[in-house]
Amino acid sequence: MTALVLLALGSIPLNAQTPAGDAPLVVRVPVHGTIDTGLAVYLQRVLQDVERAGAQAVILDINTLGGRVDAAVKMRDALLASRVPTIAFVNQRAISAGALITLAAHKIVMAPGSTVGAATPVQLSQPGTPPQAAEEKMLSYVRKEFSATAEQRGRNPLIAEAMVDASVEIPNVTERGKLLTLTTEEAQALGVADGVVPSVQDVVAWLGLEDARLETSGSNWAEMVVRAVTHPVVSSLLMSLGMLALMAEIYTAGFGLLGVGGVVALALFFGGHLLAQLAGYEALLLLVGGMVLLLLELLVAPGFLLAGMAGAAAVFTGLVMTLLGPSPSVTAIADTAIIAALSLVVAGLVMLLLLRSVMRASGRSRGVVLNAALAGGDASNGEEAELLGEEGVSTSPLRPAGIALIHGQRRDVVTEGEYVPLGERVVVTRVDGNRIVVRRPPLPQEA
């Protein structure tokens, strides 16, 4: 489904380097760097394109240290379902998730001095701590994925399992307690690799297609965006900056650039994960519903708290569900919730520091951050007498700080905690140095 969506968004056809004629077509697909869900979407689309183009073979040019298990499984499924012959060319290394992709190809060839294997799954832990070994449930799942893939392609399933589980022992191959990683020569001797070739052009010759035209597929713009925004570092930044901007918007009047920026950042975060099938529509609905509740709390019923708390909980749950991906374990849920909470706390602290710095630099710190250290003698008795008891109109919502028009002048004011909407009458009840305290005038029955 995702591949079809991306295809409609902007699939780029294979670039013909030479006139088609009767020359067979062989397509090279780079599988480099981190294995992520954007790469899985890209491979799914390319395999559909090459089948329509009548290609004779697809060469996966693999050089990776691994990546996401769910992305590797999607790529594995696409390769097993491919009607076009696929050849995995291990060009230096196919480690971890890269090993599963390699095993899923019809044929495997390796460049001299390359390696394949070492695929035990790990799970991310709290920031600052190294990854931890995956739970037994996840280890068993990945082990059987490797085994089933090897069986499907007529390879030794025990060798595939030994790449994942250190408890697997194979006489004269690997001992218990060590993960299996194979060099080029070892892989060929054990029947894992079908050949040894130095380059992609030599793979074409190895296939007996010397007259074929070799083309390299490229990602379309949608796939590049998905890969970028679902990268772990970029994804975390988008989530933190989006929440940071929206929280900062709460402390400013109206809805401006901060709010727009926050919405755009979160839209990229959720949209990329949705297209990459990391998040379902339920996570998106939680985000939208949570944002609506937060807006109700801020603009319609400030101080009600229930809408705001429910909205914050919905947004947080949506973030956690998006970061988790499908079929998470209990430990993964707990760890991801901690990571998301820490990200939001850090975003909140950064927001407060930025607001304090900006408002101090502009001389308006009294309007956003209450400073109890202000001295009462900073204002003259004349100004205090002039403002005390005067009425004005709020020209921004007071939450509790904001701006009011008093004596024809815009002044930074603060309430004693109550929320005052835009355009409400206020009266000055106290002037403490630079701090002007206001409240709404009492109703007649309160006088």
N, C-alpha and C positions, 0 to 999 in steps of 0.2 A: 504494500500500500504506500509506504513512504517513498519507495523508489519511483512509483508512478507519479506521486505528487511532485517530486524533484524533477522528473522528466518533463512534466508539464510546465514547471517553473523556468526551465531553461536548459534542457539537455543539449549538449554540444555534440554533433555527429563526429564520427571518426574522421581524422584529417587524411585525405588521400594525398600521399606524397608523390605518387606516380599514377598515370592513367590506369584504370582498373584492368582493362583487357581481360586476358584469361589467367593472369597471375593470381595464385592463391593469396589469401590475406591472413597474416599472423599479427595478433595484437599483443603488445607488451603493456602490462598493468603494474606500475610501481607500487610496492607495498613497503614503504619506508617509514621509519620513525615509530611513534606510538600507535598501537592498534586502538582506534577509537570508533565510536558508533558512526561518525561521519564517513570514515573509511569503509565501513560495512555498507552504508547506503550507496557509496560510490561504486563498490564492486558489484552490488546487486544490479545497478543500472547498466554498468558496462557489459555484464554477462548477457543482459537482455539485448543490448545494442549489437553485440558481435554475432548473436544468433540470427538477428534480422539481416545483418550484413553478410551472412554466409561465410564467416571466418573459418579457417581450417583449424586454428588452435589459438589458445590464449596462454601467454607466458607471464606468470606472476614473478616479477623481479623482487625478491624478498630480502630485506635487510632490516631486521627489527629486534629489539630486546623485549618485546611483548606489549601488553596493555590490558584492556578490559576483557574479562572473560565473556561477557554477554555479546560484545562486538565480535569476538573471535568465533563464537558459536553461530552468529548470524552469517558470517562469511563462510564458515564450514558448511552450513546448510545450503547456501547459494552454490557453492562449488560442487557439492554432491548432487544437486539437482541440475547442474549445467549439462546441456546437450552437446556443447562444444568441448572438445578435448582440452583439458587444462594441464599445464606443466608448471610445477613449482621450481623456480630456479633460485636456490639458496645462495645468494651473492654476499658472502661473509658470515651472516648469522641469521638463524630462525629460532629465537629463544622464546620460551613460555607460550604466549598466545600465538606467536609466529609458528611454533611447532605444530599446533593444531591445524592451522591454515595449510601448512606444508603437507601434512598427512592427508588432507582432504582432496588434494589434486590427483588427477589421473596418473601422472608421472612425476617423479622427483629427480632433478639433477642438481648437482652442487658444484660450486667453484672450488678450486684447490684451496685448502686452508680454512674452510668454513666449518661452522658448527650448527647442530640442531638438537633441541631438547630442553632440559631444565625447566619444566612447566608446572611446578607445584603452585597452587593458587595461594595468594595472600590477601589480606584485607587491610584497608587503610585504618589507622588508629588516630588518636588525638594528635593535633598539631605538635610538632617537636619530638615525637616519638617514632621509632622505626615501625614499618609494617609488621603485623603479627600473622602467624600462620593461620590459615583458614580453618573453620570448624570441620569436624569429621564429615558432616553432611555435604558440605561444599567439596571437600577433597574427594569423596566417593563419587559425586556427580561428575566432576571434571575427569577423574580417572576413567569412568565408563564412557564419557564422550570421546576420549582419546581411543579407547579400546574399540568402540563401535565404528569409529572413523577408519581405523586401521583395517578392521575386518571388511568394511565396505569396499576398500581399495585393495584387498588381497594381501595385506601386510601383516606381520606378526603382531597381534594385539598385546602380547606380554611386553614387548619392547616399548610400545606406546604407553602402557601403564607405568612402566619403570621410569618414564620421563616425568611422571606426575607424582608418584608415590614412592618415597624412599624405602618403604618396607618391602617392596617387590625385589626379589632376588632372582637373577638369571645366571646360572653357572657359566663361567668363562666370559661373562659380559659385564655384569655389575653385581656388587655385593650389597647385602642389606644395610640400610642406613645412608646410602648415597644415591642421589638423583642421577639418572642417566642422561648424559650429554654425549653426542657422537660427533667425531670429526668426519671429514669427507671420506677418508679411507675406511673408517669403521662403519659408517653408514652404508657404504657400497658393499663391504664384506658381509654385512648382516642383511642385505637385501632391502634396506630402507631406501637407499638412493639407487636409481636406475642407470645413472651415468655421471661422469665428471667432465665438465666443460668450463672454459675460462670466461666466456662472455655470452651475452644474450644472442649475438649474431651466430655464435657457435651452437647455441641451443637450436636455432632454426635449421642449421645444417645437420645437427644430430637427429632432428625430426625427419630429415630427408626432403626438406622443402627449400632447397637452395635458391630456387627461382621465385620464392614468395616475396611479396612486399611487406616489410615490417613497419608497423605503425605503433606509436605510443599513445595511449588514451590519456585524456586530460579531464580534470574535474570541472564541472560547470559551476557557475557562480553560487548557486544554492547550496551545492555540496561543500564548497569552500567556506561559506558562511556557517553551515552546520558544524563542520570540523573545527572552525575557529571558536565558536561560542560554546561548544561542548568540551573543549579542552579543559582539564581540571583547574588550571590556574586562571584562565579567562572566565570560566564559569563562576568561580568563587568571587572574582573581582566584580562581575556583573551583578551577582546577588548582593554583595556588600554595598556596592555603590548605589544600586537601586534602592535598597532600604535606607541607606544614609541620606540620599536626596529626598525621599519621601518624609523621613523623620524631620529633616531640616525644614521642609515645606510647612510642617505643622506649626512651626514657630514663626512663620512669616505671614504677612497678610496676603489674601488672595491665592491664586494658583498660577505660578510663574514658571520660569525656566527650570528651577529645581524640580518642581513636580513633573514637568514634561520629561526632563532627563531621567528621573526615577522610573517613570512609566516605560520609557524606551528601553532602559537597561533591563528591567524585569521582563519586558516583552521579548527581548532577545534571549534572555536566560530561559524562559519557559518555551518560547517558540522553537529555539534550536533543539531543546530536549524533546519537544513534542514531535518534531520532524524526524529526529533520530530514534524515535520509539523508546526513549528513556522514560518519558512521562506520558501518562494517559490523559484523557480529557477530564477525568475526575480531579487531577491536580490543578489543571487550568481553572476548573469551576471553583475549586477552593480558593484559588488566588483572587479571581474576580469577585466572588462572594465576600471574601475577607476585605478587599479594598472598598466594596460598597458599604459594608458595615462600618469601616473606619471613617469613611466620608460622612455617614449618618451621624456618627459620634462627634465629628468635628464641626459639621455645618448645620445639622438639624437639631440634635439633642445633646449638646455638650454637657458633660457632667453626669450623664446617665450611666456611664461606665460599662454596662452590660454589653451594649453594641460594640464598644471599643475592644473589650476583652475577647468577645467572640470573634471579631474581625482579626485581631492579632493572632489568636489561636488558629484560625483558618489559614491565614497567610503562612504561618510557621509550618503547619502540617503540609501545606502544598509544597513548600520549599524542601522539606524532608523527603516527601514522596518523589519529587523530581530528582533529587540527588541519589536516591536509593536505586532507582531502576526497577526492573521486574524481579519478582520472587526473592525478596531480601530475607536474610536470616534475622533472628531476634537480636543477636549481637550486632549485626550490621545496622539494624534500626536504631539501637541505643547509641552506637558510635556516631552515626550520621546525625542524630538529634543533638548530640553534644557539640559536634563540629558546627552545625547550623546555628545553635544557640551562641556559641563563642563568636561566630562571625557577626551575628546581630549585635552582641554586646560590644564587640570592637567597633562596629559601625556606629553605634550609639555614642561611645566615648569619643571617637574621632569627630562626630558631629558636634558634640558639646565643646570640644577644644577649638574647632574651627569657628563656631559661632562666637565663642568668647574672644578669640583673636580678632575676628572681623569687626565685631561690635565695639571692642575697645579701640581698634584703630580708627573707627569712624566716630568715636565719641558717644556711642549709643549703648554702651554696655549696661547702663542702668535699665534699659527697656527690655532686655532679654534675660540677663543673668542678674538676679537680685544680689546686691553686694551689701552685706550687713555692716561692712566696715566704713561706710560713708559717714563722714562727720556731719553733724547737724549744723555746724557753723559755716558750711560752704556757701550758703545762700544768705543774702542780706535779709534783715527783718522787714525791709520794705517790700521785697519781692514776695516773701512769705505772706505778708498781710494782704498783698494785692491778689494773690491766687487763692488763698484760703476761702472756701465757701463759694468760689466762682463756678458757674456751670459752663459746660461745653458739649461737644458732640464727638463721639468716637468716629474717627475716619479709617479705622481698621478694627478688625475683631481684637478684643483684649483677652489674651489667653495665658496668663493674666496681663501680660505686657502688650503694649501697642502704642498707637498714636491717637491723640485727641486734639480737636481744634478748640482752643481756649483763648478768648480775647483776640480772635482773628489770627492766632499763631498756632502752628502745628507743634505740639509738644509730646515728648516721650512720657508716657504715664504707665502706671501699674495699679491693678486692683489688689484687694487684700485676699484674692484667691478666687473670686467669682468670675464667671465668663460674661463678657459684655459684647453683644453682636455689633456689627458695623451699623452706624447711623443712630445709635442710642444716645440719649442724654446722660451726661455724667456730671458729678459735682466733686470738687476738690475737697477732700477731708483732712489731708495732712501734707505738709511739705517738709521732708527730711533732707536738708542739703539739696542735692541734685535730684532727689527722688520725689516725684509727684504722685501721691496716692489718691485714687478716685474711686467712686462707687456710683451706682445708679441712684437718682434721687428717690427718697422714700415715697410710697404711695400716700394719698391723703389720709387714709385710715391709720397709716403708720406714724403720722406726724404727731 
